[in-house]
């Protein structure tokens, strides 16, 4: 019963819109809605598709709300096309005002102007169908033929084919690069107007009549560059050779100096060692002489003492013999 009531309410609203020369058609896997005096709301879920005016939207979910379903809100995987402006887009969230004809696209927006071969990417794009002006914000990246443009903010005028950029804008045309605080680019004529801290680089192009001459000059300049580079390499190699030779000479001189110093030091060390060894030898020989002298003197003393003892013994023996003789004589 509720489903039938929702369909009936939607059909009534559709009939009213048709009477006002505006028609809405839709399809989805499921639908729910509310019909009131001041506003109506209908939600389409699953493969939702809706066509209103010149705008067709496909999304995972689409809501219609407001008086006479003035507003549309879509979410999920969104693909849209404006048949009047010949603009296609993809995003993950969007709103559309059927009265003001303004669509606001959000989150990884990719927009294609097939009529002028322009593609643009940004995080938010607001497109006015009446004025055909797209206001782009955050990480703007626009490509058209040989022009590649980046900026934080840009306004794309579809009818006039003008692009106004600000927020660190940059335009690259082939090998030419332009940067400024504000840049305006005419996509028809490639004319660039820059203002504020202007800088860039330009690569000149030779005319077709002087291609052969320029090529020859280029070849000659290349040869000259090669010769100059070879000369520079030779000079640098010579310098390196001289540097290495000087380094070797310095190393040899330092080695010889070190050797001489080492020899002197070793000679002095040897002399000191020899002196110490000779001193010790002399001391040892002196000690030996002293000890030998002591031994000789002790031997002499022993002999003398032995001789003294022998003489004393002889005296005692002679005395004893005399005493015996005297005793014998008395007897």
C-alpha positions in Angstrom: 0.0 0.0 0.0 2.8 2.4 0.9 4.6 1.6 -2.4 1.5 2.4 -4.4 0.9 5.6 -2.5 4.5 6.7 -3.2 4.1 6.0 -6.9 0.8 7.8 -7.0 2.3 10.9 -5.3 5.2 10.8 -7.7 2.9 10.5 -10.7 0.9 13.5 -9.5 4.0 15.5 -9.1 5.2 14.4 -12.6 1.9 15.4 -14.1 2.2 18.8 -12.5 5.7 19.2 -13.8 4.6 18.1 -17.3 1.9 20.8 -17.3 4.6 23.4 -16.6 6.5 22.1 -19.7 9.1 20.3 -17.5 9.3 16.5 -17.3 11.1 14.2 -15.0 11.6 10.5 -15.8 13.2 8.0 -13.5 14.1 4.3 -12.9 15.7 2.4 -10.0 15.8 -1.0 -8.2 13.7 0.4 -5.4 11.9 3.7 -4.4 10.5 5.3 -1.3 8.9 8.7 -0.9 7.0 11.2 1.1 4.4 13.6 -0.3 3.4 16.7 1.7 1.8 20.1 1.4 5.1 22.1 1.4 7.5 19.6 0.0 7.9 16.2 -1.6 10.8 13.8 -1.2 11.4 10.7 -3.3 14.5 8.4 -2.9 15.7 6.1 -5.7 18.1 3.4 -4.7 20.1 0.9 -6.8 21.0 1.7 -10.5 19.1 5.0 -10.1 18.5 7.0 -13.3 16.8 10.3 -13.7 16.3 12.7 -16.6 15.3 16.2 -15.9 15.5 19.1 -18.4 18.7 18.5 -20.4 20.4 16.7 -17.6 20.7 12.9 -17.2 22.2 11.3 -14.1 23.1 7.7 -13.2 24.1 6.9 -9.6 23.8 4.4 -6.7 21.3 6.7 -5.0 19.3 9.8 -6.1 17.0 11.9 -4.0 14.3 14.4 -5.3 13.1 16.9 -2.7 11.7 20.4 -2.3 8.7 22.1 -3.8 7.9 20.5 -7.2 11.1 18.4 -6.7 13.3 21.4 -7.3 16.4 19.8 -5.9 18.2 16.6 -6.8 20.9 14.9 -4.7 23.0 12.0 -5.9 25.7 9.8 -4.3 27.8 6.8 -5.1 29.2 6.1 -8.5 27.8 9.1 -10.5 27.9 9.6 -14.2 26.1 12.5 -15.8 25.7 14.3 -19.1 24.2 17.6 -20.1 22.9 17.2 -23.6 22.5 21.0 -24.1 26.0 22.0 -23.1 27.6 18.7 -24.3 29.4 18.2 -21.1 30.0 14.9 -19.3 31.1 14.3 -15.8 31.8 11.7 -13.1 32.1 12.2 -9.3 30.9 10.6 -6.1 28.6 13.3 -4.8 26.5 16.1 -6.4 23.5 18.4 -6.1 21.4 20.1 -8.8 19.0 23.0 -8.6 16.4 22.7 -11.3 15.5 26.4 -11.0 18.9 28.0 -11.1 20.3 25.3 -13.3 23.4 25.0 -11.1 25.1 21.6 -10.5 27.7 21.2 -7.7 30.0 18.2 -8.3 32.2 17.0 -5.4 35.0 14.4 -4.7 37.4 13.4 -7.5 35.4 15.3 -10.2 36.3 14.6 -13.9 34.6 16.9 -16.4 34.8 16.6 -20.2 33.7 19.4 -22.7 33.4 17.3 -25.8 32.6 20.4 -28.0 35.9 22.1 -27.3 38.1 19.0 -26.5 38.7 20.2 -22.9 39.1 17.8 -19.9 39.3 19.0 -16.3 39.9 17.4 -12.9 39.3 19.0 -9.5 37.9 18.2 -6.0 34.9 20.5 -6.5 33.3 21.9 -9.7 30.3 24.2 -9.8 28.7 24.4 -13.2 26.1 27.0 -14.2 24.1 25.7 -17.2 22.7 29.1 -18.0 26.0 30.9 -18.2 28.1 27.8 -19.1 30.7 28.8 -16.6 32.5 26.2 -14.4 34.2 27.2 -11.2 36.9 24.7 -10.2 38.6 24.4 -6.8 41.4 22.3 -5.2 43.9 20.5 -7.3 42.7 21.8 -10.6 44.1 20.1 -13.7 42.9 21.1 -17.1 44.1 19.9 -20.5 43.2 21.3 -24.0 45.3 20.3 -27.0 48.8 21.5 -26.3 47.9 23.4 -23.1 48.3 21.8 -19.7 47.1 24.0 -16.8 47.3 23.5 -13.0 46.1 25.7 -10.2 44.3 25.8 -6.9 41.4 27.8 -8.3 40.2 28.2 -11.9 37.1 29.6 -13.8 36.3 28.0 -17.1 34.2 30.1 -19.5 32.9 27.6 -22.0 31.4 30.1 -24.5 34.4 32.4 -24.6 36.9 29.6 -24.2 38.8 31.5 -21.5 40.4 30.2 -18.4 41.2 32.3 -15.4 43.6 30.7 -12.8 44.9 31.6 -9.4 46.6 29.9 -6.5 50.1 29.0 -7.8 48.9 28.6 -11.4 51.0 27.2 -14.2 50.6 26.8 -17.9 52.7 24.4 -20.0 52.6 24.8 -23.8 54.8 22.1 -25.4 58.2 23.0 -23.9 57.2 26.5 -22.7 56.4 27.0 -19.0 54.6 30.0 -17.5 54.0 30.8 -13.8 52.5 33.8 -12.0 50.1 34.7 -9.2 47.3 35.0 -11.7 47.1 33.7 -15.3 44.4 34.1 -18.0 44.6 31.8 -21.0 42.6 32.1 -24.2 42.2 28.5 -25.3 41.4 29.5 -28.9 44.4 31.7 -29.6 46.8 30.4 -26.8 47.2 34.0 -25.7 48.5 34.2 -22.1 48.1 37.1 -19.7 50.1 36.9 -16.4 50.1 39.1 -13.3 52.2 39.1 -10.1 55.6 37.5 -9.7 55.8 36.4 -13.4 58.3 33.8 -14.4 58.8 31.0 -16.9 60.9 29.6 -19.7 60.4 29.7 -23.5 62.0 27.5 -26.2 62.4 29.3 -29.5 61.4 27.6 -32.8 63.3 28.1 -36.1 61.3 28.8 -39.3 60.8 26.1 -41.9 63.0 27.9 -44.5 66.1 27.7 -42.3 65.6 24.2 -41.0 68.7 22.8 -42.8 70.8 25.8 -41.8 69.7 25.5 -38.2 70.3 21.8 -38.3 73.8 22.3 -39.6 74.4 24.9 -36.9 73.0 22.6 -34.3 75.3 19.8 -35.6 78.2 22.2 -35.7 77.4 23.5 -32.2 77.1 19.9 -31.1 80.5 19.1 -32.6 82.0 22.2 -30.9 80.4 21.2 -27.7 81.8 17.8 -28.0 85.3 19.2 -28.8 85.0 21.6 -25.9 83.9 18.8 -23.6 86.7 16.6 -24.9 89.2 19.4 -24.3 87.8 20.0 -20.9 88.1 16.3 -20.2 91.7 16.2 -21.5 92.6 19.2 -19.4 90.9 17.8 -16.4 92.6 14.5 -17.0 96.0 16.3 -17.3 95.3 18.1 -14.1 94.4 14.9 -12.4 97.6 13.3 -13.7 99.7 16.3 -12.5 97.9 16.2 -9.2 98.5 12.4 -8.9 102.2 12.9 -9.8 102.6 15.7 -7.3 100.8 13.5 -4.8 103.2 10.6 -5.5 106.2 12.9 -5.3 105.0 14.3 -2.0 104.4 10.7 -0.8 107.9 9.7 -1.9 109.5 12.7 -0.2 107.4 12.1 2.9 108.4 8.4 2.8 112.1 9.3 2.5 111.8 11.8 5.3 110.1 9.2 7.4 112.8 6.6 6.6 115.5 9.1 7.5 113.8 9.9 10.7 113.3 6.2 11.5 117.0 5.5 10.7 118.2 8.3 12.9 115.8 7.1 15.7 117.0 3.5 15.2 120.6 4.6 15.2 120.1 6.5 18.4 118.3 3.6 19.9 121.0 1.2 18.9 123.7 3.6 20.3 121.8 3.8 23.6 121.4 0.0 23.7 125.1 -0.5 22.9 126.1 2.0 25.5 123.9 0.3 28.1 125.2 -3.1 27.0 128.8 -2.0 27.2 128.2 -0.3 30.6 126.6 -3.5 31.9 129.5 -5.5 30.5 132.1 -3.2 32.1 130.3 -3.5 35.3 130.2 -7.2 35.1 133.9 -7.4 34.3 134.7 -5.1 37.2 132.6 -7.3 39.5 134.4 -10.4 38.2 137.8 -8.8 38.8 136.8 -7.8 42.3 135.5 -11.3 43.1 138.7 -12.8 41.7 140.8 -10.5 43.8 138.8 -11.4 46.8 139.2 -15.1 46.1 143.0 -14.6 45.7 143.3 -12.7 48.9 141.3 -15.2 50.7 143.5 -18.0 49.4 146.6 -16.1 50.5 145.1 -15.5 53.9 144.4 -19.3 54.1 147.9 -20.2 53.1 149.3 -17.7 55.6 147.1 -19.0 58.3 148.2 -22.6 57.4 151.8 -21.6 57.5 151.4 -19.9 60.8 149.7 -23.0 62.1 152.5 -25.2 60.8 155.1 -23.0 62.4 153.2 -23.0 65.7 152.9 -26.8 65.5 156.6 -27.1 64.9 157.4 -24.9 67.8 155.1 -26.9 70.1 156.7 -30.1 68.8 160.2 -28.8 69.5 159.2 -27.7 72.9 157.7 -31.1 73.6 160.8 -32.8 72.4 163.0 -30.6 74.6 160.8 -31.4 77.6 161.2 -35.1 76.9 164.9 -34.8 76.6 165.2 -33.0 79.8 163.0 -35.6 81.6 165.2 -38.4 80.2 168.3 -36.6 81.2 167.1 -36.2 84.8 166.2 -39.8 85.0 
